[in-house]
Amino acid sequence: MAAAVAFDGPGREIARVHDKHLYAGLDHVAALTAAGFPEAGKWPIADASLYGLSHYSDWDTRPPLEEQVRRLAERQDAHIAKVARLSGATVGS
């Protein structure tokens, strides 16, 4: 989670620069270069409006990385609880 939070700082800046130059005719590589991250071509960058929210809708299909990690951990916890329930085991906290 800490790595996702750290990643979202530059992700927010990339998204902000993308919004600022949306109609400037910059291609993807030029926009990333303008944001100071030319190597970020395959990074999962959310829309600038999604950074810093306290709640995300399930309809947000490309939230910031921190939210993606939170969702993944939640799904894994639910899966572990289901396996434990089905196997009769108890899961400690």
Phi, psi and omega in degrees: 000320180299320178295322179295318178298316178296322179293322184294339175299301175297327178300317178298317180295319178299315180296321179296315179294321178300314179297319181297323184253023186307317183253021182274357180080016178280136172280176185303314181295317180295322179294318178294321177296318178297329178280350181091014182226066184296342182273003190268022185304330182247012178288145177279092182261126178277171173293142183305327182290347183267348180283138174084007177286152177269347180214142178238140177281152174296342179284343177285100185275344178228064179286173175303159185302322179303317179291324177298318179293319179300317179295318179297315179297321178297316179295320180294319177299317179296321179294317179297318179297321179294315179298317179297316180297316181292330182270352181083005180277161174250143180254121179284160179265000000 
